[in-house]
Amino acid sequence: MKPTGNLELHGRTDESPMGVPWIDGRPYCPKRSYGPDDLKRGEGQTLMARLLAVAAEDAEAMES
């Protein structure tokens, strides 16, 4: 499956970074909340790494 839209991350970048994905101008809410403690576990780290990788790829594409 290929991406079909834009994803933006809105959130904090301080000591406890957390982003909320926005798709087509609306926040995307997962079935359950992720907090700072979740980022220490595998599932939360995997999710954030995936979202940040997509955001980095988009930023690189816009710079080209």
DRENNU-382690 format. One line per 8 residues: number of its first residue (from 1); their letters; for each residue x, y, z negated of N, C-alpha, C, O. Coordinates in nm, 3 decimals. Atoms other than C-alpha are relative to their C-alpha. Example, Ala and Ser with C-alpha at 12.3 -4.5 7.8 and 13.67 -1.06 7.14 Angstrom:
1) AS) 0.089,-0.119,0.000,1.230,-0.450,-0.780,0.090,0.120,0.000,0.194,0.118,-0.066 | -0.082,-0.119,0.006,1.367,-0.106,-0.714,-0.077,0.109,-0.073,-0.026,0.220,-0.090 .
END
This chain:
1) MKPTGNLE) 0.084,-0.117,0.000,0.000,0.000,0.000,0.090,0.124,0.000,0.185,0.131,-0.077 | -0.078,-0.123,-0.010,0.138,0.342,0.095,-0.073,0.114,-0.070,-0.196,0.116,-0.076 | 0.063,-0.117,0.063,0.079,0.669,-0.093,-0.088,0.075,0.099,-0.057,0.084,0.218 | 0.092,-0.073,-0.087,-0.209,0.870,0.042,-0.029,0.141,-0.048,-0.110,0.211,0.013 | 0.027,-0.132,0.053,-0.202,1.188,-0.167,0.118,0.052,-0.080,0.227,-0.004,-0.074 | -0.104,-0.062,0.082,-0.002,1.409,-0.401,-0.021,-0.029,-0.147,-0.135,-0.038,-0.194 | 0.003,0.020,0.144,0.083,1.344,-0.763,0.088,0.105,-0.063,0.202,0.125,-0.019 | -0.078,-0.097,0.076,0.200,1.614,-1.003,0.002,-0.047,-0.145,-0.094,-0.108,-0.192 .
9) LHGRTDES) -0.007,0.027,0.143,0.317,1.569,-1.361,-0.009,0.133,-0.074,0.068,0.224,-0.047 | 0.015,-0.117,0.085,0.199,1.829,-1.612,0.032,-0.045,-0.141,-0.018,-0.148,-0.185 | -0.028,0.040,0.136,0.341,1.819,-1.960,0.121,0.068,-0.059,0.166,0.173,-0.011 | -0.111,-0.056,0.077,0.626,1.881,-2.200,0.132,-0.059,0.046,0.138,-0.171,0.098 | -0.134,0.048,-0.031,0.998,1.851,-2.143,0.093,0.016,-0.121,0.215,0.005,-0.107 | -0.083,-0.019,0.119,1.118,1.910,-2.500,0.042,-0.136,-0.057,0.049,-0.233,0.017 | -0.053,0.122,0.060,1.241,1.645,-2.746,-0.091,-0.121,0.013,-0.045,-0.235,0.001 | 0.093,0.112,-0.015,0.929,1.434,-2.695,-0.075,0.017,0.132,-0.193,0.049,0.133 .
17) PMGVPWID) 0.065,-0.026,-0.129,0.859,1.454,-2.321,-0.117,-0.094,0.027,-0.113,-0.213,-0.004 | 0.116,0.080,-0.037,0.524,1.337,-2.199,-0.069,0.072,0.115,-0.093,0.192,0.108 | 0.066,-0.060,-0.113,0.357,1.396,-1.868,-0.137,-0.059,0.022,-0.163,-0.175,-0.012 | 0.133,0.046,-0.038,-0.001,1.371,-1.753,-0.005,0.008,0.152,0.010,0.116,0.208 | 0.008,-0.005,-0.146,-0.035,1.272,-1.389,-0.127,0.070,0.047,-0.236,0.046,-0.006 | 0.113,-0.066,-0.064,-0.260,1.492,-1.179,-0.003,-0.045,0.144,0.098,-0.040,0.213 | 0.017,0.048,-0.136,-0.396,1.354,-0.853,-0.112,0.082,0.063,-0.223,0.089,0.011 | 0.098,-0.084,-0.071,-0.575,1.580,-0.606,-0.060,0.107,-0.089,-0.180,0.132,-0.086 .
25) GRPYCPKR) 0.044,-0.111,0.083,-0.594,1.862,-0.859,-0.076,-0.036,-0.126,-0.131,0.052,-0.192 | 0.072,0.045,0.119,-0.746,1.652,-1.139,0.088,-0.091,-0.083,0.166,-0.168,-0.028 | -0.082,0.090,0.084,-0.587,1.480,-1.440,-0.044,-0.145,0.016,-0.163,-0.174,0.027 | 0.027,0.143,-0.006,-0.562,1.104,-1.417,0.012,-0.053,-0.142,0.119,-0.045,-0.202 | 0.001,0.051,0.138,-0.656,0.946,-1.749,0.005,-0.152,0.000,-0.085,-0.217,0.052 | -0.006,0.146,0.009,-0.539,0.591,-1.816,-0.106,-0.054,-0.095,-0.169,0.023,-0.168 | 0.099,0.063,0.087,-0.763,0.345,-1.996,0.034,0.018,-0.147,-0.056,0.019,-0.232 | -0.038,-0.024,0.138,-0.562,0.400,-2.313,0.105,0.110,-0.004,0.172,0.135,0.096 .
33) SYGPDDLK) -0.095,-0.110,0.015,-0.348,0.684,-2.444,0.141,-0.053,-0.024,0.160,-0.158,-0.085 | -0.139,0.028,0.028,0.030,0.678,-2.447,0.055,0.114,-0.084,0.035,0.231,-0.051 | -0.060,-0.101,0.087,0.212,0.860,-2.725,0.150,-0.018,-0.008,0.206,-0.106,0.059 | -0.146,0.007,0.011,0.575,0.916,-2.825,0.051,-0.140,-0.038,0.155,-0.183,0.012 | -0.045,0.134,0.038,0.599,0.572,-2.988,-0.009,-0.098,0.116,0.071,-0.192,0.125 | 0.014,0.088,-0.115,0.479,0.406,-2.668,0.119,0.012,0.095,0.154,-0.084,0.163 | -0.115,-0.019,-0.089,0.775,0.555,-2.481,0.120,-0.082,-0.045,0.213,-0.104,0.033 | -0.110,0.081,0.052,1.004,0.346,-2.701,-0.017,-0.147,0.039,0.078,-0.224,0.028 .
41) RGEGQTLM) 0.029,0.139,-0.039,0.840,0.023,-2.580,0.013,-0.016,0.151,0.010,0.082,0.225 | -0.023,0.030,-0.141,0.890,-0.145,-2.245,-0.107,0.052,0.094,-0.075,0.110,0.197 | 0.108,-0.039,-0.091,0.548,-0.075,-2.094,-0.003,0.152,0.020,-0.017,0.199,0.133 | 0.000,-0.146,-0.010,0.558,0.298,-2.172,0.120,0.052,0.075,0.108,0.145,0.154 | -0.121,-0.042,-0.071,0.916,0.333,-2.049,-0.011,-0.030,0.149,0.030,0.050,0.232 | 0.018,0.036,-0.140,0.830,0.151,-1.727,-0.095,0.097,0.070,-0.068,0.142,0.181 | 0.097,-0.093,-0.057,0.528,0.374,-1.667,0.063,0.136,0.025,0.051,0.191,0.134 | -0.060,-0.133,-0.014,0.719,0.698,-1.728,0.110,-0.001,0.106,0.122,0.094,0.183 .
49) ARLLAVAA) -0.106,0.009,-0.101,1.015,0.583,-1.516,-0.060,0.000,0.140,-0.008,0.065,0.231 | 0.066,0.006,-0.131,0.778,0.504,-1.229,-0.056,0.137,0.039,-0.041,0.180,0.153 | 0.057,-0.132,-0.029,0.600,0.840,-1.254,0.109,0.103,0.028,0.095,0.184,0.119 | -0.108,-0.095,-0.020,0.925,1.035,-1.284,0.074,-0.026,0.131,0.119,0.068,0.196 | -0.066,0.032,-0.127,1.078,0.850,-0.987,-0.080,0.056,0.117,-0.023,0.111,0.211 | 0.086,-0.053,-0.105,0.782,0.946,-0.771,0.011,0.152,0.005,0.018,0.210,0.113 | -0.011,-0.145,0.006,0.806,1.308,-0.889,0.135,0.045,0.057,0.141,0.146,0.128 | -0.132,-0.034,-0.052,1.181,1.314,-0.810,0.005,-0.016,0.152,0.062,0.068,0.221 .
57) EDAEAMES) 0.004,0.021,-0.145,1.123,1.170,-0.462,-0.077,0.112,0.068,-0.036,0.160,0.174 | 0.078,-0.109,-0.059,0.857,1.433,-0.395,0.080,0.130,0.000,0.076,0.206,0.097 | -0.081,-0.122,0.007,1.090,1.710,-0.512,0.110,-0.001,0.105,0.135,0.102,0.168 | -0.103,0.011,-0.103,1.368,1.584,-0.284,-0.058,0.020,0.139,0.003,0.086,0.223 | 0.064,-0.014,-0.131,1.128,1.563,0.010,-0.035,0.145,0.028,-0.025,0.191,0.142 | 0.036,-0.140,-0.020,1.015,1.922,-0.045,0.124,0.086,0.025,0.115,0.189,0.092 | -0.123,-0.076,-0.021,1.378,2.042,-0.053,0.056,-0.022,0.140,0.133,0.061,0.189 | -0.055,0.032,-0.134,1.452,1.879,0.284,-0.065,0.083,0.108,-0.031,0.069,0.225 .
END
